[in-house]
Amino acid sequence: MKPLNFSSWDTPNYRLFMKLHIRNNSLSSVTIVHKEVAIPIWHLVILQNPNKRRNGIRSDMARTIYNSSIKTCEFWKYIRRVTAWNNAAKLILSGGGSNMSLDCPLKRGTYMMNIIQVPPDTSILKFMYQPNAIYSVIGTVYSLNPKNSSKEAICHYEVNTTILKNC
């Protein structure tokens, strides 16, 4: 997978900094949590943008490949059931000196993911591959209030990528 660009916004209590590394087709991130998050929720959407164009404009709607919200403390319980996603998640969250926490509550601190990279021979990428397609990974982090079940968005990011064919 080759990241092309990204954008993000955050809040003063939950800061997200991302960096694109061209040389090894990866990203890195630093998350600084200034105020404890009672129950963090990740909402993740993966879109496949059409590769056909008419007059420079994409003619079809984006296809949703994945759309899910999950409490971070329940992440591994659900992701283990889907082998393809499980392997990609292990590579992203556990490798390269990452210390990303999936605890509820998420304590104050600095969390890093040093190498956010999915190798081209990962099964989910083989399944998703379409020539010249651009994929958008859109994520929002919410803080769930345990008293009244209200959600507050504390961070949002979008990463556009393409999948490199591994011959």
N, C-alpha and C positions, 0 to 999 in steps of 0.2 A: 504494500500500500504506500502510495507516495502523497504526503500532504502537500497541498498547493497553497493554501492560505487559511487564515483563521481570524475570527473576531470574538470579542468577549466583553461583558460588562459584569460588574460586581458591586458589592455594597461595602461600606466602611467596616462592618463587622466580619466580613468574609471576603478576603482579597484573593484574586486569581491572576497569576502572571504566567503567560505561555511564551515559548520560544520555538521557532521553526529551525530545524537543523537540516539544511539542504544536503550536506555531504553523506548522510546516512539515512535519508528519508524518514526522519523521526521528529517528534515534538518532545518538549520537556515542560513540566509545569511546577509551579510553587504555589501552594495554597496557604494563606495565613489566616487562621481563625482567631479573631480577637475576642469573640464572645461565644461561649459554649452554645452549640446547636442541639436542642433537646432530641429531636428525631430528624436526622437529615434524610431527605428523599431525593433520589436521582431519577430524573425523567429523561429518557434517551430516545431520540428518533433518528433513524437512518433512512435517508432518501436516495433513490437512484434517479438522477436527473437525465432526461432523454438526451441521446447523442445526435438525433436528427434535427436539422435546422432548416428553416425556410426564410430566406432573406435575412440571415443573421440572427433570427429569433428561434428559440426552441419551440417546436410545434406541438409537442405533447406535454401532458402534466407529469410532474415528478411521481415516481412510484415509491410508496412506503414499504420498506423492507422490514423495518423493526420499529415498534412504538410501545414503550412500556415505562411504567413508574415502579420504583421499588425502594423500600426502606433500606438504607445501606447495611444495617445490622442483619438483614435477611437476604442479602445479595447472594452469598454462596449457596444457601439453601435452594434457591430457585435456579441459579445459573448452572449448577451441577447436572441438572436434568437435560440440558441441551449441550451435547458434547462439543459441537463446533464453536459455540459462544464461550463455553467453559475454557477451552484451550486458549482462545484469543484473550479472554479476561485474565487468565493466569499469566500470560506473557506480559500484558500491560501493567497489571497491578503488583506482581510479585518480583519482576526482574529489574536488573539495573540499579540496585540500591534504592528502590522506592520504599517509602514509609507511609503510604496512603493508609489512613485508618478507616475502617468500616464500622466503628463502634457507635452505639447509641447510648448516651449522648456523645456527640463529637466534642472532645475537649479542646480548650484553647491550645494553640501550638502552630508549628510550621510543618507542613506535609509536602513531600516532593515525589514526583514521578520523573525519574531522570531519563528514561528511554521509553517513550510511548511509540511503539512500533509493532506492526503486525507483519511477520515475514510472508513473502508471496506464496509460499507453499502451504499456508494454513488452509484447512478445508473450507472454512466459511468464505474465504476470498475466491477460491476456485468456483464455488457455487455462485457467488455474486458477479463474477467477471463478465463484463460486456465491453467490447472494444470502444475506446474513446469516451466512455461514460464518466461523468463526474458524480461523486457521491458526497452528500452533505451529512455530517454527523452533528446533530443539534442536541445540546444537553442543557438542562436547567437543574439547578440544585435548589431544593425547597427546604424550609424549616417548618416542620409540622408541630403545632402547638398541642401538647397532649391534653390540655384542659378543655379546649373547644374544637379540636380537629381542624383548625384553620391552617392554611398553608401560606407561607410568604416566600416569594422568590428571592434568593440571596445571591445567585450567580447564574450567568447564562453564557454559553459559548457555542460557536459554530465553526466547524473545521471542514473545509472542502478538500477532497482527496480524489485520486484516481487509483486504479488497481493496475499494477504492472504485471504483464504476462510473464510467467516464469517458464522459459522454454527448456 
